[in-house]
Amino acid sequence: MDVKLYVGNLSYDTTEDDLRTLFAQAGTVASVAVIKDRDTDRSKGFAFVEMGTQAEAQKAIGMFNAKAFKDRDLTVNLARPKEERSGGFGGRQRGGGRR
């Protein structure tokens, strides 16, 4: 089962290939996704890397968390499950103001 890691504090010019090469040192990399702003297509400075096993994910955390990569100290930890988002527009109801 693939294990998803959060990788933060990335240099904005870091590519998915850069991360794949780096994390391959710890084991099998199943996927890499650099998160980008949908309007500008610019990196948001974080990514998700899926490792092949729990052991490889733990090895990657040990190898790369707080380590310098492209002049930035990376943050690497297990990714949290995606939170449910409530529908609507910013959580505020329209027309519900004071009267």
KOLRODO-202436 format. One record per atom (N, C-alpha, C): x, y, z; residue in one letter; atom name. Coordinates in pm, 1 decimal. Layout:
<drenros>
{px:X; py:Y; pz:Z; residu:A; atome:CA}
...
</drenros>
This chain:
<drenros>
{px:83.5; py:-118.0; pz:0.0; residu:M; atome:N}
{px:0.0; py:0.0; pz:0.0; residu:M; atome:CA}
{px:88.4; py:124.9; pz:0.0; residu:M; atome:C}
{px:55.8; py:219.2; pz:-87.5; residu:D; atome:N}
{px:132.2; py:343.2; pz:-95.1; residu:D; atome:CA}
{px:103.9; py:430.4; pz:26.7; residu:D; atome:C}
{px:208.2; py:500.7; pz:72.3; residu:V; atome:N}
{px:197.8; py:588.1; pz:188.8; residu:V; atome:CA}
{px:228.8; py:729.9; pz:144.5; residu:V; atome:C}
{px:134.8; py:821.3; pz:169.2; residu:K; atome:N}
{px:148.5; py:959.3; pz:121.4; residu:K; atome:CA}
{px:221.1; py:1045.4; pz:224.3; residu:K; atome:C}
{px:319.8; py:1119.6; pz:174.9; residu:L; atome:N}
{px:396.2; py:1213.5; pz:256.6; residu:L; atome:CA}
{px:366.7; py:1356.6; pz:213.2; residu:L; atome:C}
{px:361.8; py:1445.9; pz:310.8; residu:Y; atome:N}
{px:355.2; py:1588.8; pz:284.5; residu:Y; atome:CA}
{px:498.7; py:1639.4; pz:282.2; residu:Y; atome:C}
{px:532.7; py:1718.6; pz:181.1; residu:V; atome:N}
{px:665.9; py:1777.8; pz:169.5; residu:V; atome:CA}
{px:647.5; py:1928.7; pz:158.3; residu:V; atome:C}
{px:689.7; py:2001.5; pz:261.2; residu:G; atome:N}
{px:670.4; py:2145.6; pz:264.0; residu:G; atome:CA}
{px:799.3; py:2223.4; pz:263.1; residu:G; atome:C}
{px:784.9; py:2355.1; pz:251.6; residu:N; atome:N}
{px:895.2; py:2451.4; pz:246.8; residu:N; atome:CA}
{px:982.8; py:2429.5; pz:123.3; residu:N; atome:C}
{px:916.8; py:2396.4; pz:13.0; residu:L; atome:N}
{px:990.0; py:2374.7; pz:-112.0; residu:L; atome:CA}
{px:1025.4; py:2507.0; pz:-178.1; residu:L; atome:C}
{px:1138.6; py:2507.6; pz:-244.4; residu:S; atome:N}
{px:1172.8; py:2618.5; pz:-332.8; residu:S; atome:CA}
{px:1068.5; py:2620.3; pz:-444.3; residu:S; atome:C}
{px:1026.9; py:2737.8; pz:-488.3; residu:Y; atome:N}
{px:920.7; py:2748.1; pz:-588.1; residu:Y; atome:CA}
{px:959.6; py:2691.8; pz:-724.6; residu:Y; atome:C}
{px:1089.7; py:2669.8; pz:-747.7; residu:D; atome:N}
{px:1131.2; py:2612.5; pz:-875.8; residu:D; atome:CA}
{px:1151.3; py:2461.1; pz:-869.7; residu:D; atome:C}
{px:1114.6; py:2398.0; pz:-758.3; residu:T; atome:N}
{px:1127.7; py:2253.0; pz:-745.5; residu:T; atome:CA}
{px:1025.5; py:2184.2; pz:-836.4; residu:T; atome:C}
{px:1073.4; py:2085.6; pz:-912.0; residu:T; atome:N}
{px:985.7; py:2011.7; pz:-1003.2; residu:T; atome:CA}
{px:951.7; py:1874.4; pz:-946.0; residu:T; atome:C}
{px:853.4; py:1811.2; pz:-1007.0; residu:E; atome:N}
{px:817.3; py:1675.3; pz:-966.7; residu:E; atome:CA}
{px:934.4; py:1580.3; pz:-991.9; residu:E; atome:C}
{px:1007.2; py:1600.5; pz:-1100.1; residu:D; atome:N}
{px:1124.2; py:1516.4; pz:-1127.3; residu:D; atome:CA}
{px:1232.2; py:1533.7; pz:-1020.4; residu:D; atome:C}
{px:1252.1; py:1658.4; pz:-972.6; residu:D; atome:N}
{px:1349.3; py:1682.3; pz:-864.4; residu:D; atome:CA}
{px:1313.3; py:1597.8; pz:-742.4; residu:D; atome:C}
{px:1184.3; py:1600.8; pz:-705.4; residu:L; atome:N}
{px:1140.5; py:1527.8; pz:-586.4; residu:L; atome:CA}
{px:1146.5; py:1376.9; pz:-607.7; residu:L; atome:C}
{px:1109.5; py:1332.1; pz:-726.1; residu:R; atome:N}
{px:1115.7; py:1188.1; pz:-755.6; residu:R; atome:CA}
{px:1259.0; py:1137.2; pz:-741.2; residu:R; atome:C}
{px:1353.8; py:1212.3; pz:-794.1; residu:T; atome:N}
{px:1495.2; py:1174.2; pz:-783.7; residu:T; atome:CA}
{px:1542.1; py:1173.5; pz:-638.4; residu:T; atome:C}
{px:1505.0; py:1276.2; pz:-563.3; residu:L; atome:N}
{px:1545.0; py:1285.8; pz:-423.4; residu:L; atome:CA}
{px:1487.5; py:1169.8; pz:-341.2; residu:L; atome:C}
{px:1356.3; py:1150.3; pz:-349.8; residu:F; atome:N}
{px:1290.3; py:1050.5; pz:-265.6; residu:F; atome:CA}
{px:1319.7; py:907.4; pz:-309.4; residu:F; atome:C}
{px:1365.0; py:887.0; pz:-432.3; residu:A; atome:N}
{px:1403.6; py:753.4; pz:-477.2; residu:A; atome:CA}
{px:1519.9; py:699.7; pz:-395.0; residu:A; atome:C}
{px:1596.1; py:787.9; pz:-331.4; residu:Q; atome:N}
{px:1705.4; py:743.7; pz:-243.5; residu:Q; atome:CA}
{px:1652.8; py:665.6; pz:-123.4; residu:Q; atome:C}
{px:1524.1; py:686.1; pz:-89.2; residu:A; atome:N}
{px:1464.2; py:618.9; pz:26.5; residu:A; atome:CA}
{px:1382.7; py:496.1; pz:-13.4; residu:A; atome:C}
{px:1355.8; py:478.5; pz:-143.0; residu:G; atome:N}
{px:1277.7; py:363.3; pz:-186.4; residu:G; atome:CA}
{px:1193.9; py:393.8; pz:-309.5; residu:G; atome:C}
{px:1090.0; py:314.0; pz:-328.2; residu:T; atome:N}
{px:1004.1; py:324.6; pz:-445.0; residu:T; atome:CA}
{px:911.2; py:445.1; pz:-433.0; residu:T; atome:C}
{px:917.4; py:532.4; pz:-533.1; residu:V; atome:N}
{px:829.7; py:648.4; pz:-537.3; residu:V; atome:CA}
{px:712.9; py:614.2; pz:-629.6; residu:V; atome:C}
{px:591.9; py:607.4; pz:-572.3; residu:A; atome:N}
{px:473.6; py:572.7; pz:-650.6; residu:A; atome:CA}
{px:420.1; py:692.5; pz:-728.1; residu:A; atome:C}
{px:422.9; py:811.5; pz:-665.9; residu:S; atome:N}
{px:376.1; py:931.7; pz:-735.1; residu:S; atome:CA}
{px:429.3; py:1056.0; pz:-666.5; residu:S; atome:C}
{px:431.3; py:1165.2; pz:-742.9; residu:V; atome:N}
{px:473.3; py:1295.5; pz:-692.2; residu:V; atome:CA}
{px:376.5; py:1398.7; pz:-747.3; residu:V; atome:C}
{px:329.4; py:1488.7; pz:-660.9; residu:A; atome:N}
{px:241.4; py:1596.6; pz:-706.4; residu:A; atome:CA}
{px:282.8; py:1726.2; pz:-638.8; residu:A; atome:C}
{px:343.3; py:1816.8; pz:-716.6; residu:V; atome:N}
{px:373.0; py:1951.1; pz:-667.3; residu:V; atome:CA}
{px:243.6; py:2029.7; pz:-679.1; residu:V; atome:C}
{px:199.6; py:2090.9; pz:-570.7; residu:I; atome:N}
{px:73.1; py:2162.6; pz:-569.2; residu:I; atome:CA}
{px:94.7; py:2303.7; pz:-623.8; residu:I; atome:C}
{px:11.1; py:2338.3; pz:-722.2; residu:K; atome:N}
{px:26.7; py:2467.6; pz:-789.8; residu:K; atome:CA}
{px:-100.3; py:2550.2; pz:-777.0; residu:K; atome:C}
{px:-82.0; py:2680.8; pz:-780.9; residu:D; atome:N}
{px:-194.0; py:2773.4; pz:-782.0; residu:D; atome:CA}
{px:-265.8; py:2758.3; pz:-916.2; residu:D; atome:C}
{px:-396.9; py:2740.7; pz:-912.2; residu:R; atome:N}
{px:-469.0; py:2714.8; pz:-1037.1; residu:R; atome:CA}
{px:-477.2; py:2837.0; pz:-1127.4; residu:R; atome:C}
{px:-463.4; py:2956.2; pz:-1072.0; residu:D; atome:N}
{px:-469.9; py:3077.2; pz:-1153.9; residu:D; atome:CA}
{px:-336.7; py:3111.3; pz:-1219.6; residu:D; atome:C}
{px:-227.1; py:3094.2; pz:-1145.4; residu:T; atome:N}
{px:-95.5; py:3134.3; pz:-1196.2; residu:T; atome:CA}
{px:-8.7; py:3016.6; pz:-1240.5; residu:T; atome:C}
{px:-47.4; py:2894.1; pz:-1204.9; residu:D; atome:N}
{px:29.4; py:2772.1; pz:-1232.9; residu:D; atome:CA}
{px:166.6; py:2774.5; pz:-1164.8; residu:D; atome:C}
{px:180.5; py:2857.9; pz:-1061.1; residu:R; atome:N}
{px:304.6; py:2866.7; pz:-984.5; residu:R; atome:CA}
{px:295.2; py:2773.8; pz:-863.5; residu:R; atome:C}
{px:405.8; py:2711.1; pz:-828.3; residu:S; atome:N}
{px:409.0; py:2622.3; pz:-712.7; residu:S; atome:CA}
{px:365.8; py:2696.5; pz:-586.9; residu:S; atome:C}
{px:292.9; py:2625.8; pz:-500.9; residu:K; atome:N}
{px:254.4; py:2682.8; pz:-371.9; residu:K; atome:CA}
{px:358.7; py:2651.4; pz:-264.4; residu:K; atome:C}
{px:466.0; py:2581.9; pz:-301.5; residu:G; atome:N}
{px:574.2; py:2554.5; pz:-206.7; residu:G; atome:CA}
{px:557.1; py:2426.4; pz:-127.1; residu:G; atome:C}
{px:463.9; py:2340.3; pz:-171.5; residu:F; atome:N}
{px:453.1; py:2210.0; pz:-106.7; residu:F; atome:CA}
{px:410.0; py:2105.5; pz:-208.1; residu:F; atome:C}
{px:426.2; py:1979.2; pz:-167.1; residu:A; atome:N}
{px:395.4; py:1868.0; pz:-257.6; residu:A; atome:CA}
{px:354.7; py:1746.4; pz:-176.4; residu:A; atome:C}
{px:305.1; py:1646.9; pz:-247.7; residu:F; atome:N}
{px:276.5; py:1517.1; pz:-187.7; residu:F; atome:CA}
{px:355.8; py:1412.2; pz:-263.8; residu:F; atome:C}
{px:423.3; py:1325.7; pz:-189.3; residu:V; atome:N}
{px:500.8; py:1217.1; pz:-247.2; residu:V; atome:CA}
{px:446.8; py:1087.3; pz:-188.3; residu:V; atome:C}
{px:414.1; py:992.1; pz:-274.8; residu:E; atome:N}
{px:367.4; py:862.0; pz:-227.9; residu:E; atome:CA}
{px:481.7; py:762.4; pz:-238.9; residu:E; atome:C}
{px:513.6; py:701.2; pz:-125.9; residu:M; atome:N}
{px:617.6; py:598.8; pz:-120.1; residu:M; atome:CA}
{px:551.2; py:461.3; pz:-123.3; residu:M; atome:C}
{px:625.3; py:360.6; pz:-168.2; residu:G; atome:N}
{px:570.1; py:227.2; pz:-187.9; residu:G; atome:CA}
{px:527.9; py:155.1; pz:-61.2; residu:G; atome:C}
{px:599.4; py:176.4; pz:48.7; residu:T; atome:N}
{px:567.6; py:107.2; pz:173.7; residu:T; atome:CA}
{px:579.7; py:202.6; pz:291.7; residu:T; atome:C}
{px:524.9; py:160.8; pz:404.5; residu:Q; atome:N}
{px:536.2; py:238.2; pz:528.3; residu:Q; atome:CA}
{px:683.2; py:252.9; pz:568.2; residu:Q; atome:C}
{px:760.0; py:145.6; pz:554.1; residu:A; atome:N}
{px:902.0; py:149.6; pz:590.7; residu:A; atome:CA}
{px:978.1; py:250.8; pz:504.9; residu:A; atome:C}
{px:947.4; py:255.5; pz:375.0; residu:E; atome:N}
{px:1013.4; py:351.7; pz:286.7; residu:E; atome:CA}
{px:971.5; py:494.4; pz:321.3; residu:E; atome:C}
{px:846.0; py:511.4; pz:357.2; residu:A; atome:N}
{px:798.3; py:644.9; pz:396.4; residu:A; atome:CA}
{px:870.6; py:691.6; pz:522.3; residu:A; atome:C}
{px:884.2; py:603.9; pz:620.8; residu:Q; atome:N}
{px:955.2; py:640.0; pz:744.0; residu:Q; atome:CA}
{px:1102.6; py:669.5; pz:715.8; residu:Q; atome:C}
{px:1161.1; py:593.3; pz:626.9; residu:K; atome:N}
{px:1301.4; py:617.6; pz:589.2; residu:K; atome:CA}
{px:1315.0; py:755.2; pz:524.5; residu:K; atome:C}
{px:1220.6; py:790.8; pz:436.1; residu:A; atome:N}
{px:1224.4; py:921.5; pz:369.1; residu:A; atome:CA}
{px:1209.6; py:1035.0; pz:470.2; residu:A; atome:C}
{px:1119.6; py:1018.0; pz:567.5; residu:I; atome:N}
{px:1103.9; py:1119.9; pz:671.3; residu:I; atome:CA}
{px:1235.4; py:1138.0; pz:746.2; residu:I; atome:C}
{px:1296.5; py:1028.7; pz:784.9; residu:G; atome:N}
{px:1424.5; py:1034.8; pz:856.6; residu:G; atome:CA}
{px:1536.2; py:1097.5; pz:774.2; residu:G; atome:C}
{px:1536.3; py:1069.7; pz:645.5; residu:M; atome:N}
{px:1642.9; py:1120.7; pz:558.5; residu:M; atome:CA}
{px:1625.9; py:1268.3; pz:522.3; residu:M; atome:C}
{px:1501.0; py:1313.2; pz:503.8; residu:F; atome:N}
{px:1480.8; py:1444.1; pz:442.3; residu:F; atome:CA}
{px:1413.9; py:1549.6; pz:528.6; residu:F; atome:C}
{px:1348.2; py:1512.6; pz:638.4; residu:N; atome:N}
{px:1285.1; py:1614.0; pz:722.3; residu:N; atome:CA}
{px:1392.2; py:1703.1; pz:784.1; residu:N; atome:C}
{px:1375.6; py:1833.4; pz:772.4; residu:A; atome:N}
{px:1467.5; py:1935.5; pz:824.9; residu:A; atome:CA}
{px:1603.8; py:1935.0; pz:754.3; residu:A; atome:C}
{px:1610.6; py:1873.0; pz:637.4; residu:K; atome:N}
{px:1734.3; py:1871.9; pz:559.3; residu:K; atome:CA}
{px:1724.3; py:1975.0; pz:447.3; residu:K; atome:C}
{px:1836.9; py:2036.2; pz:413.2; residu:A; atome:N}
{px:1840.7; py:2139.0; pz:309.0; residu:A; atome:CA}
{px:1825.2; py:2075.9; pz:171.0; residu:A; atome:C}
{px:1739.5; py:2138.2; pz:90.5; residu:F; atome:N}
{px:1721.8; py:2100.4; pz:-49.6; residu:F; atome:CA}
{px:1691.1; py:2228.9; pz:-125.0; residu:F; atome:C}
{px:1776.7; py:2263.3; pz:-219.2; residu:K; atome:N}
{px:1764.4; py:2389.6; pz:-294.2; residu:K; atome:CA}
{px:1756.9; py:2508.8; pz:-198.8; residu:K; atome:C}
{px:1846.0; py:2509.9; pz:-102.3; residu:D; atome:N}
{px:1859.8; py:2619.9; pz:-4.9; residu:D; atome:CA}
{px:1739.4; py:2638.7; pz:86.7; residu:D; atome:C}
{px:1655.9; py:2537.4; pz:102.2; residu:R; atome:N}
{px:1540.6; py:2542.5; pz:192.7; residu:R; atome:CA}
{px:1543.8; py:2417.3; pz:280.1; residu:R; atome:C}
{px:1510.6; py:2431.0; pz:407.4; residu:D; atome:N}
{px:1500.6; py:2314.5; pz:495.7; residu:D; atome:CA}
{px:1362.1; py:2254.0; pz:479.6; residu:D; atome:C}
{px:1357.7; py:2131.3; pz:427.7; residu:L; atome:N}
{px:1231.1; py:2065.7; pz:399.2; residu:L; atome:CA}
{px:1155.1; py:2027.4; pz:525.8; residu:L; atome:C}
{px:1024.6; py:2022.4; pz:514.4; residu:T; atome:N}
{px:937.2; py:1963.8; pz:615.1; residu:T; atome:CA}
{px:878.9; py:1839.3; pz:550.5; residu:T; atome:C}
{px:905.0; py:1723.6; pz:609.1; residu:V; atome:N}
{px:853.6; py:1598.2; pz:553.9; residu:V; atome:CA}
{px:786.6; py:1520.9; pz:665.8; residu:V; atome:C}
{px:658.3; py:1489.5; pz:647.0; residu:N; atome:N}
{px:587.3; py:1406.2; pz:743.7; residu:N; atome:CA}
{px:472.3; py:1334.1; pz:674.8; residu:N; atome:C}
{px:408.4; py:1243.5; pz:749.0; residu:L; atome:N}
{px:294.7; py:1172.1; pz:692.5; residu:L; atome:CA}
{px:183.1; py:1271.3; pz:661.5; residu:L; atome:C}
{px:123.9; py:1257.0; pz:545.3; residu:A; atome:N}
{px:14.7; py:1345.9; pz:506.4; residu:A; atome:CA}
{px:-109.6; py:1311.3; pz:587.2; residu:A; atome:C}
{px:-180.9; py:1414.2; pz:628.8; residu:R; atome:N}
{px:-308.5; py:1392.8; pz:698.6; residu:R; atome:CA}
{px:-416.5; py:1366.2; pz:594.8; residu:R; atome:C}
{px:-518.5; py:1290.4; pz:632.6; residu:P; atome:N}
{px:-629.8; py:1269.2; pz:538.3; residu:P; atome:CA}
{px:-695.0; py:1402.5; pz:502.0; residu:P; atome:C}
{px:-743.9; py:1410.0; pz:380.3; residu:K; atome:N}
{px:-809.3; py:1532.4; pz:334.0; residu:K; atome:CA}
{px:-934.0; py:1557.0; pz:417.3; residu:K; atome:C}
{px:-947.2; py:1680.2; pz:466.3; residu:E; atome:N}
{px:-1062.5; py:1715.1; pz:549.0; residu:E; atome:CA}
{px:-1184.3; py:1739.6; pz:462.1; residu:E; atome:C}
{px:-1299.2; py:1703.3; pz:515.9; residu:E; atome:N}
{px:-1424.8; py:1731.8; pz:447.1; residu:E; atome:CA}
{px:-1446.9; py:1882.5; pz:447.4; residu:E; atome:C}
{px:-1489.0; py:1935.7; pz:335.4; residu:R; atome:N}
{px:-1518.5; py:2078.6; pz:327.4; residu:R; atome:CA}
{px:-1669.1; py:2096.1; pz:323.2; residu:R; atome:C}
{px:-1714.6; py:2197.1; pz:392.6; residu:S; atome:N}
{px:-1857.3; py:2226.7; pz:386.0; residu:S; atome:CA}
{px:-1884.8; py:2303.9; pz:257.2; residu:S; atome:C}
{px:-2003.1; py:2287.3; pz:205.3; residu:G; atome:N}
{px:-2039.7; py:2355.8; pz:81.6; residu:G; atome:CA}
{px:-2065.1; py:2502.8; pz:107.1; residu:G; atome:C}
{px:-2094.8; py:2574.0; pz:2.4; residu:G; atome:N}
{px:-2128.7; py:2714.6; pz:18.1; residu:G; atome:CA}
{px:-2014.6; py:2805.2; pz:-19.5; residu:G; atome:C}
{px:-2032.8; py:2930.7; pz:16.4; residu:F; atome:N}
{px:-1935.6; py:3033.1; pz:-20.2; residu:F; atome:CA}
{px:-1871.5; py:3088.2; pz:106.3; residu:F; atome:C}
{px:-1760.2; py:3030.6; pz:145.3; residu:G; atome:N}
{px:-1688.0; py:3079.9; pz:262.4; residu:G; atome:CA}
{px:-1757.5; py:3050.4; pz:393.8; residu:G; atome:C}
{px:-1855.5; py:2961.5; pz:393.4; residu:G; atome:N}
{px:-1920.9; py:2922.1; pz:516.7; residu:G; atome:CA}
{px:-2024.8; py:3020.6; pz:566.7; residu:G; atome:C}
{px:-2048.9; py:3126.8; pz:492.8; residu:R; atome:N}
{px:-2147.1; py:3227.5; pz:535.3; residu:R; atome:CA}
{px:-2273.5; py:3211.4; pz:452.7; residu:R; atome:C}
{px:-2384.0; py:3222.3; pz:517.5; residu:Q; atome:N}
{px:-2510.5; py:3216.2; pz:446.4; residu:Q; atome:CA}
{px:-2549.2; py:3355.5; pz:398.2; residu:Q; atome:C}
{px:-2605.0; py:3359.9; pz:282.3; residu:R; atome:N}
{px:-2650.6; py:3487.9; pz:227.6; residu:R; atome:CA}
{px:-2784.7; py:3523.9; pz:290.2; residu:R; atome:C}
{px:-2804.8; py:3651.7; pz:315.4; residu:G; atome:N}
{px:-2932.5; py:3698.9; pz:363.5; residu:G; atome:CA}
{px:-2959.6; py:3670.2; pz:509.2; residu:G; atome:C}
{px:-2858.4; py:3625.5; pz:581.1; residu:G; atome:N}
{px:-2878.8; py:3590.1; pz:721.0; residu:G; atome:CA}
{px:-2831.9; py:3698.1; pz:815.7; residu:G; atome:C}
{px:-2821.9; py:3820.3; pz:767.7; residu:G; atome:N}
{px:-2770.8; py:3929.4; pz:851.2; residu:G; atome:CA}
{px:-2870.4; py:3975.6; pz:956.2; residu:G; atome:C}
{px:-2825.3; py:4071.2; pz:1037.3; residu:R; atome:N}
{px:-2913.5; py:4127.8; pz:1141.7; residu:R; atome:CA}
{px:-3028.9; py:4204.7; pz:1081.0; residu:R; atome:C}
{px:-3136.2; py:4206.9; pz:1151.8; residu:R; atome:N}
{px:-3253.5; py:4281.8; pz:1105.7; residu:R; atome:CA}
{px:-3293.6; py:4382.2; pz:1207.6; residu:R; atome:C}
</drenros>
